[in-house]
Amino acid sequence: MNQPLPPSYYELLEEIQAVDFVLVELTLYLDTHPEDYEAIGQFNQFAQQSKKLKKQYEQQYGPLRQYGESYSGYPWNWNSAPWPWQV
């Protein structure tokens, strides 16, 4: 990683982290309130938003997730994008 990243990179990564945090909290809540219809709806809404944001990130900056959840371009490009802990 030799060149600085644009502010939009950090903004998108922060938004992904915030949405995923909400998903963790909703998961914990739903573990003890499995019949809360409104919370399930919120969970599904945030799950869709998380998926959309991660797709946007990968289109702009490269793979974000491993174990088959993100595709690689050709040539193998897992080592070309900055990892979240490198920024």
Steps between C-alpha positions, in 0.01 A plus 500: 500500500703791369239755408257678732139387489218744427270613783215306335689176576497571873139623495378182329701275730363682805145466370551124451632470854205695642241290317672177601506619862123550485468145364701360791281688751179390330624140495563511874156652560326247276672214684290594802195643316455264202139601437557876472367556150619861479855408604509222240396754238775736614753215490402411144516864392849546644613166355400623154675832559817321616504282191449802273777702669745209482425451132561871441828483693622200302414662168698811593788368711531121464412192704385550858398152616663158471377140496300533183296804593703725267614423150848567372581665174772378268778493588447405865439836665476427871836662557435819301242678714582646840370290785282676760776473760747670263309829492 
